[in-house]
Structures are given as structure tokens and as C-alpha cells.
Amino acid sequence: MDRTADRTPPGFPRSGERAAAELRRQPARVVEARRLRSARGGSNALDRLTELAGRLLGTPGSQISLLTDVQVVAAGAGLPPGSVGGESPLETSLCTVTATGAASLVVPDARADDRVRDLPPVASGQVGAYLGTPLTTSGGLVIGALCVFGPAPREWSEADVATLQQLAESTVTELELSALVQQYENDRIRWGLAIDAAGIGTFDWDLASGRLSWDEQLNVMFGYEPGTFEETIEAFSARLHPDDRERVTEALQQCIDTCGEYDAEYRVVRPDGETRWVHARGRALVGSAGSAVRILGAAYDTTGEREGAALVTRLLEAMPAGFYSLDREWRFTHVNAEAERLIGSSREELLGQVLWSAFPSAVGSNVEDSYRNAVRTGEPATFDTYYPAPLDGWFEVRAWPTPDGLSVYFLEVTERRQMQDRADRSARRLAILAQVSAELAGTLDAPTAVSHLPRIVVPALADFCIVTLVDPDGRPRDVASWHADPASQPLLERYADVRLDSMPVGSPVARALVSGEAVRESGETVLGMLAPGEARDLAQILHPHSAVVLPMRGRGRTLGLVTAYYRPGTEMTDEDLAIAQDVADRAGLALDNARLYNAQQQLAEGLQRSLLTEPPEPDHAEIAVRYLPAAEAARVGGDWYDAFLQPGGSTMLVIGDVVGHDTEAAAAMGQLRGLLRGIATYSDAGPAEVLRGLDASMATLQTGTLATAAIARFEQTPDELERGVTRMRWANAGHLPPLVVNPDGSVAELASWRGDLLLGVDADARRRESVVTLDRGATVLLYTDGLIERRDADLDAGLVRLRDALVELADLPLQEMLDELLERLVHGRPEDDVALVAVRLHRQDRPRPAEAGPNKVPPTVPPERGTA
């Protein structure tokens, strides 16, 4: 009847939903229904009851449903095939509505009844009339329903309802009986399995006949072959150990005389000579005359238990850890030798004592909490605890509950705790120092990095902190501060602004600066040294209990101070002082390194720039130069530029790069630059001849240097001057090719990458010249590889970037063009030195001084490639 699809169809009645929800809120009912459901298969009575219900009430259909979290059809008549044993949602079942009612559910016309008309069985036409009654157990739990139904409406009489209720009672009785039978059978099987698994044997001694019956397990236990036991008390006694025979006989006799119980543990000597321990228990049965007529009992082998107990005792005594056991009244029942040593009391003193009385300091501690929680929950507990004098130590404790009370295993871990504390302190120190190192190593601007120190020191090493730096003129200046309390941070910042002006010559700050040693003072002393005014008022509000001033020491000088303050209740330990001084020393060394680096960088850059003179200012051209040292380190290099006039009046531009990045390269660069300038200004030679002369001079002087160079000379005849064009004659010794920006903004490269040999390779090498004609307004750029070279890209890609930038910047004034090139290509911080020299030919003729030669042409900033 209630067989539905796997999914609850839409539109099922709200009463079905409410009924299902109400049933699911009864967990005890669900558990009982599942228990009875599991037992229903053991009887055909349920099928007979459903058939009887249909016959007595004259319906084509009848059904018994058990309601767990779903409806289960336990039995039925007139149902579609496969319905019995099937499951369906509670929300779609008329039996669910029946189970939540106070009495039977009587439905003469299901399609007109608001309670059930929208349920699937009714909507499908399967149910037109319905009568159902709840199945209620003896414990008052509704576990299902018995119902009858038909497709057509009909009236139900009171006799019909009474009949169905009687059948429902029989159904519940049958379900409970089946469950009991199944439980009994399960228990019987489990009991038999347990007896076999435990090795328990049973005996029956008939006192009237004298027959002693044993099962097979006892025969095996006593070493009798099948059929050889004579079934007499004498045969039993024959296997008893001689020392136990009298005691066991007396125990049996007492059981007979008192009609009571028999309990004895004894040794059995088997035919092979092996001795086993057996524990037997029994009870006397009383006859009509009031005397014992037989003894029934059981026995099992306890040899393993005795051996195990003895082994456990030996292990407990030998184990290098303390062990004791407590009964349910917290009394000591066992104490091993190591526990005696660790606790400092003998087992005779402890056995029988209550734990809380013997060790009162454990009351209210984590020991008591953990022990009681373990006993209450049945879960083991593991924890570390400190017990004061007389033990005065740390212990690792493991406690686990037992049927008799609590067993406790413990080790003294005082030394381990001390080592762990030292390791934790060391890790803390390393973490602080690592953070300081990271701050200082992440930038070359050490003063800025040092200003972050207060946030590292607070709160790990102090309650608040001020960092002071010494200016180049020797004056201290507070640069940073931090307070553990955010609300006090503005007060501390203001105090750092005004405190130094209020401090006397003998203040802790002044003493630390002069001595280079840490100075520790109380807060009262610090307050007493401050002159009346704002600084003293702020210090009183900040209320330091003590202060320590730590010098930031460099190489032979103090570069700053770290002042750590402590509020009442806190104090700097010796270990904290050591860590804080280490922090200050690292900061001082970083400051000193930064100072030396800056000095070296300024010296190197000054030396480099001193060798690179300002360019001339010809009438017909503008010349601009740039030099930018590498940003990675303070190092001199071999990049250089030059621009000068030859005796004949021509303007000559030079760009070069000596192989190497060190002082030797810089020295070689200065030497080559001087040689080239001397050759060019004395001889009035062209670019190729100047390079050949320089190469020959390098060989004669044995400079041992390799270098690249490119030279461009700008020449102009009167006719060319009249036409507004200029010839550029140039030669290249292994350098990057010049670039030309034409007046229309296009960019050209003057030559391929194949240039003549580097300088210093072969003094006899042939040097070649090229000539290109340039219009007014053209720009020529010569440059070193630092402008275009990148770690992640090759020079060809760099040249493309340079050409693209020149196209975009062609309309800018020359000086602006070079600045923008450096910003775009190296962002002002090149990976390698960059030298630039550029010339821009004036767009209109300007009158030349009389002393200028006819070929004098103004140099300009180098573009990409000129047009021939």
C-alpha cells in the first residue's frame, strides 16, 4: 500500500511531514523499532496476522509497518510483488500519520480526508478507505502500525476498530517474542563461544552415586585421554599436587557440609610431569532432606595468569620508571622500587595510605584534576607536573584507569625540562636575532632598518624602547620608539622628542655613549636626573621601574643606543640583557658597515667622475653625457666617455669599456682615456688611426688590458655647411654600434654587431672607418652595455628596448632624453655601470667663432643607426 518511489514526490501532505518529524524526535522509539525489525524474520506469524486482518475486516489489502527513520513493510497481504521488506520515506506513509495519533486512524473516504488525501497511496487511487492502529510496545513506545485498506470508500464500525486493535496487540507480542528468542539464541551462541575461548571446563558430582562427570575441556586440563577418566573423586584426587590435596579435600567437604559454595585454586600434576594451576568454583544442590545431593561447578587453567602476574611483578620492579597503583578509595595498593626512590618513601609507608593525605600538595593541582578525570571518563591521561619540596622536581605522568582503580607510571624529567627551557630560550634568542638580521640585511639603508628595532625588542625583551642614533657631528638623536601598550605610544613618541634636551651630562644615555658599555638604572634615578618640565612629566606618566641603555657599537666607536624600559613587575634578566646587547651590537655593526660603504661608494664614484670631464660646447651641436655607477655595490669600473675638439676643429666623441669591475679596471680606464685623448689632439688623426695608435701604445706600455671603444668624428666642409649636412666618420673596436635618431624621429643602427678586434688583442690588427652623412637635427648616441644588458635577457632584446624608447623620446630635448632613457631602461639603478655620450646637430646654422676650424661640427647624444 505504502510502496513509493525512492524519492519523496512533490506535494505530499504537510501532516505527513509533521508526523515524520515528530517520530524522528524520539530516538528511543527508533532504536526499539530497529531491534524488533531485525528479529521479525524469525517467524511467519506476522504474515498470518496480516492475512487474518484482511479476512476479518473484509479488505483486499493489509499491512504491518515498522517505522524507524524510514517505513519498513514487515508483512502484508494484497500488496504488489516485492513490497514486503521494502522501504519508503516516512513523509509519504499513512502509517506514519497513524503512529503519531492518540488512537486508531479511521478514514472512510481517503480522498476527502484532509489528513491523508494528498499522500501518494491515496493520490494514486490505491487507497480509498483506510483503518490503522499504532503498534505500541509494553514499554509504551510506538514502533509502527497495523492497517487494512481498500480502493473504494467504506464505513468502519467500532467492532472493526476493536478487532484491528486486538490484532495489533498480538502483532506486538509476536515481534517482542521473536526478538527475545533471537536474543536468547545469540546469547547462547556467545556463551558457548566464550566458554570454549576461555578454556572453561564443567563438572557434576552426584554425591549419592559418587559419579563425577567431566566435560572434554576438564579431561584435557587434567591430562586424561578420552575415555580414560574413571569418573570418581579418587581419579580427581590422583592428579592433585600432594601439597594441595588436603586443602582441596577440606574445601569440598565444607561445601557439602554447609550446602554452600566451593572455591579452590590448586595445582594439577599431569602424566607428563607438567604442573598446571587450576581455579575451580562450584555450588552444592540441596535435596528434599535438606542435605547436599550434588555439586555443580566449573574450572579453568590459571597457569598463564599466575605466570603473567609474576612476570608483571618482576617487570614492575625492574623497570627504570616509577609505578604505583591506587584502589577506588585512592589508597596505594602497589609501589615499585623506582617509585620508592623517586618519591622518597618506602612501600611499607605508602601501602594503604590515601594519596591525597600522603601528598597534600597534589590536592587542587593538575595531578588531582587529571586523575579524577581519568577515573570518571575511563580515558588515560598524560601530562607534565611540578611537585614542590620535598620532591622539588618535574615529572612526566601517565595514568590509566583500571577496574580496581588507577595505575600510574611516572618519570622524573627535571633535567629534561631544564634543557627544554634552555632550548626554548635559545630558540627565542635566535628568532629575535634572525629577525634583526633580516631587517638589517634587507637594505643598504641601515639607519632606516635600525629604526625598526623597537618593534622587535618590544615586547620580547622590554615593555617599551627608544632607539638613538649619533649624527655625523656626534650629536645623539632619537629616531624610533615602541610601547607594548598602544595607548601609551603617543606619550612615548613625545617623550622621545624632548627627553635628550632635558638630560644632564651624567645621564645613562651620556654615560653609555662615552663608555660604550651598558648602563642600568632604576626608574627613580632616571626621573631624578630629568630637569623639571615636559620630559619629566611624561616620564612620570610612563612610569618605568628600571631602564637599561645598550650601546650600538661599531668599529672603535658607538653609533647609537637602544634604551629598554621595564614597568613595575618586570625586570631584564641576565639572559635578556645578553640578547638585547647582541641585538644592539648587530645594529651597530650594520650602521658601521653602512657608513663605510657610503664612504667607499662616494670615494669610488668621485674618483670615477673625476676622470670623466664635462663635454665641450660646439657652435653647431649640443653634447650631453651621463655616467651612472652600478647599484649593487660601491665599486669603480672601466666604463668611460669623452668628447673634445681636435686641432683641425672637428668634434670627436668617444665611448669605451675596460674589461673588469675593480680598481685596476678604473686605473686602466684612466690610462687609456688619457692615451686616446693625447693621440687624437696631437695628431688630428681620424677615428681608425686613433684606435690603431692607442692599440700600439698599449702594446708598447704592456698594459695587459682589454677594452672596447667606439670613436665618432663630426666633419663639415663649407659646402656641407651651406647644405645643412654633416659627415660622421667613425670606427669601432668591439663596442656596441652607435645609434642615430633622424630628424623625422626614425632610429637607425650604424653597423652590425661585427666590429673590429678589441683593443689590447693584436696591435697590428687592421682598423676600418665608416662615413655617414647626417642632416640637421639628427642625434647620435654612443653607450656602454650596462644600458641594455639584463640577467634575464640577451643584448639583442636590450637593443630592441633601446630603439623603441628612442622612437618615443625623439622629440624631447637632449638632456631630458638621456634622463628618461636611464629611467626607462635601468630605473636609475643599473646592474652594471652605464656611460652615455650623445650629440644633437642644431637644426639651424649658428654663426661660428672666427677661431673655429671649417670642419668643426657639434656633437650630439647617440641615436640608434644613422642613414648613409
Secondary structure, 3 states (H helix, E strand, C coil): CCCCCCCCCCCCCHHHHHHHHHHHCCHHHHHHHHHHHHHHHHCCHHHHHHHHHHHHHCCCEEEEEEECCCEEEEEEECCCCCCCCCEECHHHCHHHHHHCCCCCEEECCHHHCCCCCCCHHHHCCCCCEEEEEEEECCCCCEEEEEEEEECCCCCCCHHHHHHHHHHHHHHHHHHHHHHHHHHHHHHHHHHHHHHHHHCEEEEEEECCCCCEEECHHHHHHHCCCCCCCCCCHHHHHHCECHHHHHHHHHHHHHHHHHCCEEEEEEEEECCCCCEEEEEEEEEEEECCCCCEEEEEEEEEECHHHHHHHHHHHHHHHHCCCEEEEEECCCEEEEECHHHHHHHCCCHHHHECCEHHHHCHHHCCCHHHHHHHHHHHHCCCEEEEEEECCCCCEEEEEEEEEECCEEEEEEEECHHHHHHHHHHHHHHHHHHHHHHHHHHHHCCCCHHHHHCCHHHHHCCCCCCEEEEEEECCCCCEEEEEEEECCHHHHHHHHHHHHHCHHHCCCCCHHHHHHHHCCCEEEEHHHHHHHCCCCHHHHHHHHHCCCEEEEEEEECCCCEEEEEEEEECCCCCCCHHHHHHHHHHHHHHHHHHHHHHHHHHHHHHHHHHHHHCCCCCCCCCCEEEEEEEECCCCCCCCCCEEEEEEECCCCCEEEEEEEECCCCHHHHHHHHHHHHHHHHHHHHHCCCHHHHHHHHHHHHHHHCCCCCEEEEEEEEECCHHHHHHCEEEEEEEEEECCCCEEECCCCCEEECCCCCCECCECCCCCCCCCCEEEEEECCCEEEEECHHHCCECCECHHHHHHHHHHHHHHHCCCCHHHHHHHHHHHHHCCCCCCCEEEEEEEECCCCCCCCCCCCCCCCCCECCCECCCC
